Amino acid sequence: MKPQAILSLIGLLSTLACVQAATLEVDKGRSRIQVDAKATGHNFTGTLKDFTASVSGDPASLQPSGFMLDWKFNDLDTDDAKRDKEMLKWLGGGNPKGSFKFTKSWTAKDGTQQAMGTLTINGVSKNVSFPYTAKKDGDWVTVDGKVAMDYQNFSLPIIRAMAVMTVDPKLVVRFHVVGKVK
């Protein structure tokens, strides 16, 4: 390799080493993580009242480099205390937790941004992928997306009550994460 090519390569690597991802300080008051469910005769939505999120990425391109989300199912509120209590029993009781860890992103052929990560529920981890959008307004970034999932894939049984009511195992998780670039 010629000395000029080596110097160019060293310069490029030095530049890349200096590029660091910015972190997003998530504003929980402006963010929402919700689960939409369909049951016999009605639909309902559960909203996470508390969670821990760690987000990082390139502030110019808005490409993610990391996203970790942890929550307790005790913080998932469906506006029905009895249903929430039954949900915790269905998850095995105690203090059941869930998590998501980002692994990669890409641009699909149709131009949409896609992300993939590992979702862990009930001690079972599965890869999930989904479309998302990221928008920046000054120092504020908003990330929106939704992922469809089947709770049976996490070793959870079909929810049945009174022999006639069933909760469809196909759920939709929607997220709207807002934060300030740091």
Contact map, one row per residue, 1 for C-alpha under 8 A:
11101100000000000000000000000000000000000000000000000000000000000000000000000000000000000000000000000000000000000000000000000000000000000000000000000000000000000000000000000000000000
11111100000000000000000000000000000000000000000000000000000000000000000000000000000000000000000000000000000000000000000000000000000000000000000000000000000000000000000000000000000000
11111110000000000000000000000000000000000000000000000000000000000000000000000000000000000000000000000000000000000000000000000000000000000000000000000000000000000000000000000000000000
01111111000000000000000000000000000000000000000000000000000000000000000000000000000000000000000000000000000000000000000000000000000000000000000000000000000000000000000000000000000000
11111111100000000000000000000000000000000000000000000000000000000000000000000000000000000000000000000000000000000000000000000000000000000000000000000000000000000000000000000000000000
11111111110000000000000000000000000000000000000000000000000000000000000000000000000000000000000000000000000000000000000000000000000000000000000000000000000000000000000000000000000000
00111111111000000000000000000000000000000000000000000000000000000000000000000000000000000000000000000000000000000000000000000000000000000000000000000000000000000000000000000000000000
00011111111100000000000000000000000000000000000000000000000000000000000000000000000000000000000000000000000000000000000000000000000000000000000000000000000000000000000000000000000000
00001111111110000000000000000000000000000000000000000000000000000000000000000000000000000000000000000000000000000000000000000000000000000000000000000000000000000000000000000000000000
00000111111111000000000000000000000000000000000000000000000000000000000000000000000000000000000000000000000000000000000000000000000000000000000000000000000000000000000000000000000000
00000011111111100000000000000000000000000000000000000000000000000000000000000000000000000000000000000000000000000000000000000000000000000000000000000000000000000000000000000000000000
00000001111111110000000000000000000000000000000000000000000000000000000000000000000000000000000000000000000000000000000000000000000000000000000000000000000000000000000000000000000000
00000000111111111000000000000000000000000000000000000000000000000000000000000000000000000000000000000000000000000000000000000000000000000000000000000000000000000000000000000000000000
00000000011111111100000000000000000000000000000000000000000000000000000000000000000000000000000000000000000000000000000000000000000000000000000000000000000000000000000000000000000000
00000000001111111110000000000000000000000000000000000000000000000000000000000000000000000000000000000000000000000000000000000000000000000000000000000000000000000000000000000000000000
00000000000111111110000000000000000000000000000000000000000000000000000000000000000000000000000000000000000000000000000000000000000000000000000000000000000000000000000000000000000000
00000000000011111111000000000000000000000000000000000000000000000000000000000000000000000000000000000000000000000000000000000000000000000000000000000000000000000000000000000000000000
00000000000001111111000000000000000000000000000000000000000000000000000000000000000000000000000000000000000000000000000000000000000000000000000000000000000000000000000000000000000000
00000000000000111111100000000000000000000000000000000000000000000000000000000000000000000000000000000000000000000000000000000000000000000000000000000000000000000000000000000000000000
00000000000000001111110000000000000000000000000000000000010000000000000000000000000000000000000000000000000000000000000000000000000000000000000000000000000000000000000000000000000000
00000000000000000011111000000000000000000000000000000001111000001000000000000000000000000000000000000000000000000000000000000000000000000000000000000000000000000000000000000000000000
00000000000000000001111100000000000000000000000000000001111000000000000000000000000000000000000000000000000000000000000000000000000000000000000000000000000000000000000000000000000011
00000000000000000000111110000000000000000000000000000111100000000000000000000000000000000000000000000000000000000000000000000000000000000000000000000000000000000000000000000000000011
00000000000000000000011111000000000000000000000000000111000000000000000000000000000000000000000000000000000000000000000000000000000000000000100000000000000000000000000000000000001111
00000000000000000000001111100000000000000000000000000110000000000000000000000000000000000000000000000000000000000000000000000000000000000000000000000000000000000000000000000000001111
00000000000000000000000111110010000000000000000000001110000000000000000000000000000000000000000000000000000000000000000000000000000000000000000000000000000000000000000000000000111100
00000000000000000000000011111110000000000000000000000000000000000000000000000000000000000000000000000000000000000000000000000000000000000000000000000000000000000000000000000000111100
00000000000000000000000001111111000000000000000001000000000000000000000000000000000000000000000000000000000000000000000000000000000000000000000000000000000000000000000000000000110000
00000000000000000000000000111110000000000000000000000000000000000000000000000000000000000000000000000000000000000000000000000000000000000000000000000000000000000000000000000000000000
00000000000000000000000000111111000000000000000000000000000000000000000000000000000000000000000000000000000000000000000000000000000000000000000000000000000000000000000000000000110000
00000000000000000000000001111111100000000000000000000000000000000000000000000000000000000000000000000000000000000000000000000000000000000000000000000000000000000000000000000011110000
00000000000000000000000000010111110000000000001100000000000000000000000000000000000000000000000000000000000000000000000000000000000000000000000000000000000000000000000000000111100000
00000000000000000000000000000011111000000000001100000000000000000000000000000000000000000000000000000000000000000000000000000000000000000000000000000000000000000000000000001111100000
00000000000000000000000000000001111100000000111100000000000000000000000000000000000000000000000000000000000000000000000000000000000000000000000000000000000000000000000000001110000000
00000000000000000000000000000000111110000000111000000000000000000000000000000000000000000000000000000000000000000000000000000000000000000000000000000000000000000000000000111100000000
00000000000000000000000000000000011111000011110000000000000000000000000000000000000000000000000000000000000000000000000000000000000000000000000000000000000000000000000000111100000000
00000000000000000000000000000000001111100011100000000000000000000000000000000000000000000000000000000000000000000000000000000000000000000000000000000000000000000000001101110000000000
00000000000000000000000000000000000111110111000000000000000000000000000000000000000000000000000000000000000000000000000000000000000000000000000000000000000000000000001100100000000000
00000000000000000000000000000000000011111111000000000000000000000000000000000000000000000000000000000000000000000000000000000000000000000000000000000000000000000000111100000000000000
00000000000000000000000000000000000001111110000000000000000000000000000000000000000000000000000000000000000000000000000000000000000000000000000000000000000000000001111000000000000000
00000000000000000000000000000000000000111110000000000000000000000000000000000000000000000000000000000000000000000000000000000000000000000000000000000000000000000000100000000000000000
00000000000000000000000000000000000001111111000000000000000000000000000000000000000000000000000000000000000000000000000000000000000000000000000000000000000000000000000000000000000000
00000000000000000000000000000000000111111111100000000000000000000000000000000000000000000000000000000000000000000000000000000000000000000000000000000000000000000000000000000000000000
00000000000000000000000000000000000111100111110000000000000000000000000000000100000000000000000000000000000000000000000000000000000000000000000000000000000000000000000000000000000000
00000000000000000000000000000000011110000011111000000000000000000000000000000100000000000000000000000000000000000000000000000000000000000000000000000000000000000000000000000000000000
00000000000000000000000000000000011100000001111100000000000000000000000000011110000000000000000000000000000000000000000000000000000000000000000000000000000000000000000000000000000000
00000000000000000000000000000001111000000000111110000000000000000000000000011100000000000000000000000000000000000000000000000000000000000000000000000000000000000000000000000000000000
00000000000000000000000000000001110000000000011111100000000000000000001010111000000000000000000000000000000000000000000000000000000000000000000000000000000000000000000000000000000000
00000000000000000000000000000000000000000000001111100000000000000000000000111000000000000000000000000000000000000000000000000000000000000000000000000000000000000000000000000000000000
00000000000000000000000000010000000000000000000111110000000000000000001100100000000000000000000000000000000000000000000000000000000000000000000000000000000000000000000000000000000000
00000000000000000000000000000000000000000000000111111000000000000000111100100000000000000000000000000000000000000000000000000000000000000000000000000000000000000000000000000000000000
00000000000000000000000000000000000000000000000001111100000000000001111000000000000000000000000000000000000000000000000000000000000000000000000000000000000000000000000000000000000000
00000000000000000000000001000000000000000000000000111110000000000011110000000000000000000000000000000000000000000000000000000000000000000000000000000000000000000000000000000000000000
00000000000000000000001111000000000000000000000000011111000000000111100000000000000000000000000000000000000000000000000000000000000000000000000000000000000000000000000000000000000000
00000000000000000000001111000000000000000000000000001111100000011111000000000000000000000000000000000000000000000000000000000000000000000000000000000000000000000000000000000000000000
00000000000000000000111100000000000000000000000000000111110000011110000000000000000000000000000000000000000000000000000000000000000000000000000000000000000000000000000000000000000000
00000000000000000000111000000000000000000000000000000011111001111100000000000000000000000000000000000000000000000000000000000000000000000000000000000000000000000000000000000000000000
00000000000000000001110000000000000000000000000000000001111111111000000000000000000000000000000000000000000000000000000000000000000000000000000000000000000000000000000000000000000000
00000000000000000000110000000000000000000000000000000000111111100000000000000000000000000000000000000000000000000000000000000000000000000000000000000000000000000000000000000000000010
00000000000000000000000000000000000000000000000000000000011111000000000000000000000000000000000000000000000000000000000000000000000000000000000000000000000000000000000000000000000000
00000000000000000000000000000000000000000000000000000000011111100000000000000000000000000000000000000000000000000000000000000000000000000000000000000000000000000000000000000000000000
00000000000000000000000000000000000000000000000000000000111111110000000000000000000000000000000000000000000000000000000000000000000001110000000000000000000000000000000000000000000000
00000000000000000000000000000000000000000000000000000000111011111000000000000000000000000000000000000000100000000000000000000000000000000000000000000000000000000000000000000000000000
00000000000000000000000000000000000000000000000000000011110001111110000000000000000000000000000000000000100000000000000000000000000000000000000000000000000000000000000000000000000000
00000000000000000000100000000000000000000000000000000011110000111110000000000000000000000000000000000001000000000000000000000000000000000000000000000000000000000000000000000000000000
00000000000000000000000000000000000000000000000000000111100000011111000000000000000000000000000000001110000000000000000000000000000000000000000000000000000000000000000000000000000000
00000000000000000000000000000000000000000000000000001111000000011111100000000000000000000000000000011100000000000000000000000000000000000000000000000000000000000000000000000000000000
00000000000000000000000000000000000000000000000000011110000000000111110000000000000000000000000000111100000000000000000000000000000000000000000000000000000000000000000000000000000000
00000000000000000000000000000000000000000000000000111100000000000011111000000000000000000000000000111000000000000000000000000000000000000000000000000000000000000000000000000000000000
00000000000000000000000000000000000000000000000000111000000000000001111100000000000000000000000011110000000000000000000000000000000000000000000000000000000000000000000000000000000000
00000000000000000000000000000000000000000000000101110000000000000000111110100000000000000000000011100000000000000000000000000000000000000000000000000000000000000000000000000000000000
00000000000000000000000000000000000000000000000001100000000000000000011111110000000000000000001111000000000000000000000000000000000000000000000000000000000000000000000000000000000000
00000000000000000000000000000000000000000000000100000000000000000000001111110000000000010000001111000000000000000000000000000000000000000000000000000000000000000000000000000000000000
00000000000000000000000000000000000000000000000000000000000000000000000111111000000100010000001100000000000000000000000000000000000000000000000000000000000000000000000000000000000000
00000000000000000000000000000000000000000000000111100000000000000000001111111000000000000000000000000000000000000000000000000000000000000000000000000000000000000000000000000000000000
00000000000000000000000000000000000000000000011110000000000000000000000111111100000100000000000000000000000000000000000000000000000000000000000000000000000000000000000000000000000000
00000000000000000000000000000000000000000000011110000000000000000000000001111111100100000000000000000000000000000000000000000000000000000000000000000000000000000000000000000000000000
00000000000000000000000000000000000000000001111000000000000000000000000000011111101100000000000000000000000000000000000000000000000000000000000000000000000000000000000000000000000000
00000000000000000000000000000000000000000000010000000000000000000000000000001111100000000000000000000000000000000000000000000000000000000000000000000000000000000000000000000000000000
00000000000000000000000000000000000000000000000000000000000000000000000000001111111100000000000000000000000000000000000000000000000000000000000000000000000000000000000000000000000000
00000000000000000000000000000000000000000000000000000000000000000000000000001111111110000000000000000000000000000000000000000000000000000000000000000000000000000000000000000000000000
00000000000000000000000000000000000000000000000000000000000000000000000000000001111111000000000000000000000000000000000000000000000000000000000000000000000000000000000000000000000000
00000000000000000000000000000000000000000000000000000000000000000000000000000101111111100000000000000000000000000000000000000000000000000000000000000000000000000000000000000000000000
00000000000000000000000000000000000000000000000000000000000000000000000001011101111111110000000000000000000000000000000000000000000000000000000000000000000000000000000000000000000000
00000000000000000000000000000000000000000000000000000000000000000000000000000000111111111000000000000000000000000000000000000000000000000000000000000000000000000000000000000000000000
00000000000000000000000000000000000000000000000000000000000000000000000000000000011111111100000000000000000000000000000000000000000000000000000000000000000000000000000000000000000000
00000000000000000000000000000000000000000000000000000000000000000000000000000000001111111110000000000000000000000000000000000000000000000000000000000000000000000000000000000000000000
00000000000000000000000000000000000000000000000000000000000000000000000011000000000111111111111100000000000000000000000000000000000000000000000000000000000000000000000000000000000000
00000000000000000000000000000000000000000000000000000000000000000000000000000000000011111111110000000000000000000000000000000000000000000000000000000000000000000000000000000000000000
00000000000000000000000000000000000000000000000000000000000000000000000000000000000001111111100000000000000000000000000000000000000000000000000000000000000100100000000000000000000000
00000000000000000000000000000000000000000000000000000000000000000000000000000000000000111111100100000000000000000000000001000000000000000000000000000000000100000000000000000000000000
00000000000000000000000000000000000000000000000000000000000000000000000000000000000000011111110100000000000000000000000000000000000000000000000000000000000000000000000000000000000000
00000000000000000000000000000000000000000000000000000000000000000000000000000000000000011111111100000000000000000000000000000000000000000000000000000000000000000000000000000000000000
00000000000000000000000000000000000000000000000000000000000000000000000000000000000000011001111100000000000000000000000000000000000000000000000000000000000000000000000000000000000000
00000000000000000000000000000000000000000000000000000000000000000000000111000000000000010000111110000000000000000000000000000000000000000000000000000000000000000000000000000000000000
00000000000000000000000000000000000000000000000000000000000000000000000111000000000000010011111111000000000000000000000001000000000000000000000000000000000000000000000000000000000000
00000000000000000000000000000000000000000000000000000000000000000000011110000000000000000000001111100000000000000000000011000000000000000000000000000000000000000000000000000000000000
00000000000000000000000000000000000000000000000000000000000000000000011110000000000000000000000111110000000000000000001111000000000000000000000000000000000000000000000000000000000000
00000000000000000000000000000000000000000000000000000000000000000001111000000000000000000000000011111000000000000000001110000000000000000000000000000000000000000000000000000000000000
00000000000000000000000000000000000000000000000000000000000000000011110000000000000000000000000001111100000000000000111100000000000000000000000000000000000000000000000000000000000000
00000000000000000000000000000000000000000000000000000000000000000111100000000000000000000000000000111110000000000000111000000000000000000000000000000000000000000000000000000000000000
00000000000000000000000000000000000000000000000000000000000000000111000000000000000000000000000000011111000000000011110000000000000000000000000000000000000000000000000000000000000000
00000000000000000000000000000000000000000000000000000000000000000100000000000000000000000000000000001111100000000011110000000000000000000000000000000000000000000000000000000000000000
00000000000000000000000000000000000000000000000000000000000000001000000000000000000000000000000000000111110000000011100000000000000000000000000000000000000000000000000000000000000000
00000000000000000000000000000000000000000000000000000000000000110000000000000000000000000000000000000011111000001111000000000000000000000000000000000000000000000000000000000000000000
00000000000000000000000000000000000000000000000000000000000000000000000000000000000000000000000000000001111100001110000000000000000000000000000000000000000000000000000000000000000000
00000000000000000000000000000000000000000000000000000000000000000000000000000000000000000000000000000000111111111100000000000000000000000000000000000000000000000000000000000000000000
00000000000000000000000000000000000000000000000000000000000000000000000000000000000000000000000000000000011111111100000000000000000000000000000000000000000000000000000000000000000000
00000000000000000000000000000000000000000000000000000000000000000000000000000000000000000000000000000000001111110000000000000000000000000000000000000000000000000000000000000000000000
00000000000000000000000000000000000000000000000000000000000000000000000000000000000000000000000000000000001111110000000000000000000000000000000000000000000000000000000000000000000000
00000000000000000000000000000000000000000000000000000000000000000000000000000000000000000000000000000000001111111000000000000000000000000000000000000000000000000000000000000000000000
00000000000000000000000000000000000000000000000000000000000000000000000000000000000000000000000000000000001111111100000000000000001110000000000000000000000000000000000000000000000000
00000000000000000000000000000000000000000000000000000000000000000000000000000000000000000000000000000000111100111110000000000000001110000000000000000000000000000000000000000000000000
00000000000000000000000000000000000000000000000000000000000000000000000000000000000000000000000000000000111100011111000000000000111100000000000000000000000000000000000000000000000000
00000000000000000000000000000000000000000000000000000000000000000000000000000000000000000000000000000111110000001111100000000000111100000000000000000000000000000000000000000000000000
00000000000000000000000000000000000000000000000000000000000000000000000000000000000000000000000000000111100000000111110000000011110000000000000000000000000000000000000000000000000000
00000000000000000000000000000000000000000000000000000000000000000000000000000000000000000000000000011111000000000011111000000011100000000000000000000000000000000000000000000000000000
00000000000000000000000000000000000000000000000000000000000000000000000000000000000000000000000000011110000000000001111100001111000000000000000000000000000000000000000000000000000000
00000000000000000000000000000000000000000000000000000000000000000000000000000000000000000000000001111000000000000000111110001111000000000000000000000000000000000000000000000000000000
00000000000000000000000000000000000000000000000000000000000000000000000000000000000000000000000001110000000000000000011111111100000000000000000000000000010000000000000000000000000000
00000000000000000000000000000000000000000000000000000000000000000000000000000000000000000000000011100000000000000000001111111000000000000000000000000000010000000000000000000000000000
00000000000000000000000000000000000000000000000000000000000000000000000000000000000000000010000111000000000000000000000111110000000000000000000000000000011100000000000000000000000000
00000000000000000000000000000000000000000000000000000000000000000000000000000000000000000000000000000000000000000000000111111000000000000000000000000000010000000000000000000000000000
00000000000000000000000000000000000000000000000000000000000000000000000000000000000000000000000000000000000000000000000111111100000000000000000000000000011000000000000000000000000000
00000000000000000000000000000000000000000000000000000000000000000000000000000000000000000000000000000000000000000000011110111110000000000000000000000000010000000000000000000000000000
00000000000000000000000000000000000000000000000000000000000000000000000000000000000000000000000000000000000000000000011100011111000000000000000000000000110000000000000000000000000000
00000000000000000000000000000000000000000000000000000000000000000000000000000000000000000000000000000000000000000001111000001111100000000000000000000000000000000000000000000000000000
00000000000000000000000000000000000000000000000000000000000000000000000000000000000000000000000000000000000000000001111000000111110000000000000000100000000000000000000000000000000000
00000000000000000000000000000000000000000000000000000000000000000000000000000000000000000000000000000000000000000111100000000011111000000000000000100000000000000000000000000000000000
00000000000000000000000000000000000000000000000000000000000000000000000000000000000000000000000000000000000000000111000000000001111100000000000011100000000000000000000000000000000000
00000000000000000000000000000000000000000000000000000000000000000000000000000000000000000000000000000000000000011110000000000000111110000000000011100000000000000000000000000000000000
00000000000000000000000000000000000000000000000000000000000000000000000000000000000000000000000000000000000000011110000000000000011111000000001111000000000000000000000000000000000000
00000000000000000000000000000000000000000000000000000000000000000000000000000000000000000000000000000000000000011000000000000000001111100000001110000000000000000000000000000000000000
00000000000000000000000000000000000000000000000000000000000001000000000000000000000000000000000000000000000000000000000000000000000111110000111100000000000000000000000000000000000000
00000000000000000000000000000000000000000000000000000000000001000000000000000000000000000000000000000000000000000000000000000000000011111000111000000000000000000000000000000000000000
00000000000000000000000000000000000000000000000000000000000001000000000000000000000000000000000000000000000000000000000000000000000001111111110000000000000000000000000000000000000000
00000000000000000000000000000000000000000000000000000000000000000000000000000000000000000000000000000000000000000000000000000000000000111111100000000000000000000000000000000000000000
00000000000000000000000000000000000000000000000000000000000000000000000000000000000000000000000000000000000000000000000000000000000000011111100000000000000000000000000000000000000000
00000000000000000000000000000000000000000000000000000000000000000000000000000000000000000000000000000000000000000000000000000000000000011111100000000000000000000000000000000000000110
00000000000000000000000000000000000000000000000000000000000000000000000000000000000000000000000000000000000000000000000000000000000000011111110000000000000000000000000000000000011110
00000000000000000000000100000000000000000000000000000000000000000000000000000000000000000000000000000000000000000000000000000000000001111111111000000000000000000000000000000000011110
00000000000000000000000000000000000000000000000000000000000000000000000000000000000000000000000000000000000000000000000000000000000001110001111100000000000000000000000000000001111000
00000000000000000000000000000000000000000000000000000000000000000000000000000000000000000000000000000000000000000000000000000000000111100000111110000000000000000000000000000011110000
00000000000000000000000000000000000000000000000000000000000000000000000000000000000000000000000000000000000000000000000000000000000111000000011111000000000000000000000000000111100000
00000000000000000000000000000000000000000000000000000000000000000000000000000000000000000000000000000000000000000000000000000000011110000000001111100000000000000000000000000111000000
00000000000000000000000000000000000000000000000000000000000000000000000000000000000000000000000000000000000000000000000000000000011100000000000111110000000000000000000000011110000000
00000000000000000000000000000000000000000000000000000000000000000000000000000000000000000000000000000000000000000000000000000001111000000000000011111000000000000000000000011100000000
00000000000000000000000000000000000000000000000000000000000000000000000000000000000000000000000000000000000000000000000000000000000000000000000001111100000000000000000001111000000000
00000000000000000000000000000000000000000000000000000000000000000000000000000000000000000000000000000000000000000000000000000000000000000000000000111110000000000000000001111000000000
00000000000000000000000000000000000000000000000000000000000000000000000000000000000000000000000000000000000000000000000000000000000000000000000000011111110000000000000011100000000000
00000000000000000000000000000000000000000000000000000000000000000000000000000000000000000000000000000000000000000000000000000000000000000000000000001111111110000000000011100000000000
00000000000000000000000000000000000000000000000000000000000000000000000000000000000000000000000000000000000000000000000000000000000000000000000000000111111111000000000010000000000000
00000000000000000000000000000000000000000000000000000000000000000000000000000000000000000000000000000000000000000000000000000100000000000000000000000111111100000000000000000000000000
00000000000000000000000000000000000000000000000000000000000000000000000000000000000000000000000000000000000000000000000111111100000000000000000000000111111100000000000000000000000000
00000000000000000000000000000000000000000000000000000000000000000000000000000000000000000000000000000000000000000000000001010000000000000000000000000011111110000000000000000000000000
00000000000000000000000000000000000000000000000000000000000000000000000000000000000000000110000000000000000000000000000001000000000000000000000000000011111111000000000000000000000000
00000000000000000000000000000000000000000000000000000000000000000000000000000000000000000000000000000000000000000000000000000000000000000000000000000011001111100000000000000000000000
00000000000000000000000000000000000000000000000000000000000000000000000000000000000000000000000000000000000000000000000000000000000000000000000000000001000111110000011110000000000000
00000000000000000000000000000000000000000000000000000000000000000000000000000000000000000100000000000000000000000000000000000000000000000000000000000000000011111000011110000000000000
00000000000000000000000000000000000000000000000000000000000000000000000000000000000000000000000000000000000000000000000000000000000000000000000000000000000001111111111000000000000000
00000000000000000000000000000000000000000000000000000000000000000000000000000000000000000000000000000000000000000000000000000000000000000000000000000000000000111111110000000000000000
00000000000000000000000000000000000000000000000000000000000000000000000000000000000000000000000000000000000000000000000000000000000000000000000000000000000000011111100000000000000000
00000000000000000000000000000000000000000000000000000000000000000000000000000000000000000000000000000000000000000000000000000000000000000000000000000000000000011111100000000000000000
00000000000000000000000000000000000000010000000000000000000000000000000000000000000000000000000000000000000000000000000000000000000000000000000000000000000000011111110000000000000000
00000000000000000000000000000000000000111000000000000000000000000000000000000000000000000000000000000000000000000000000000000000000000000000000000000000000000011111111000000000000000
00000000000000000000000000000000000000110000000000000000000000000000000000000000000000000000000000000000000000000000000000000000000000000000000000000000000001111001111100000000000000
00000000000000000000000000000000000011110000000000000000000000000000000000000000000000000000000000000000000000000000000000000000000000000000000000000000000001110000111110000000000000
00000000000000000000000000000000000011100000000000000000000000000000000000000000000000000000000000000000000000000000000000000000000000000000000000000000000001100000011111100000000000
00000000000000000000000000000000000000000000000000000000000000000000000000000000000000000000000000000000000000000000000000000000000000000000000000000111000001100000001111100000000000
00000000000000000000000000000000000010000000000000000000000000000000000000000000000000000000000000000000000000000000000000000000000000000000000000011110000000000000000111110000000000
00000000000000000000000000000000001111000000000000000000000000000000000000000000000000000000000000000000000000000000000000000000000000000000000000011110000000000000000111111000000000
00000000000000000000000000000000001110000000000000000000000000000000000000000000000000000000000000000000000000000000000000000000000000000000000001111000000000000000000001111100000000
00000000000000000000000000000000111100000000000000000000000000000000000000000000000000000000000000000000000000000000000000000000000000000000000001111000000000000000000000111110000000
00000000000000000000000000000001111100000000000000000000000000000000000000000000000000000000000000000000000000000000000000000000000000000000000111100000000000000000000000011111000000
00000000000000000000000000000011110000000000000000000000000000000000000000000000000000000000000000000000000000000000000000000000000000000000001111000000000000000000000000001111100000
00000000000000000000000000000011100000000000000000000000000000000000000000000000000000000000000000000000000000000000000000000000000000000000011110000000000000000000000000000111110000
00000000000000000000000001110111100000000000000000000000000000000000000000000000000000000000000000000000000000000000000000000000000000000000011100000000000000000000000000000011111000
00000000000000000000000001110110000000000000000000000000000000000000000000000000000000000000000000000000000000000000000000000000000000000001111000000000000000000000000000000001111100
00000000000000000000000111100000000000000000000000000000000000000000000000000000000000000000000000000000000000000000000000000000000000000001110000000000000000000000000000000000111110
00000000000000000000000111100000000000000000000000000000000000000000000000000000000000000000000000000000000000000000000000000000000000000011100000000000000000000000000000000000011111
00000000000000000000011110000000000000000000000000000000001000000000000000000000000000000000000000000000000000000000000000000000000000000011100000000000000000000000000000000000001111
00000000000000000000011110000000000000000000000000000000000000000000000000000000000000000000000000000000000000000000000000000000000000000000000000000000000000000000000000000000000111
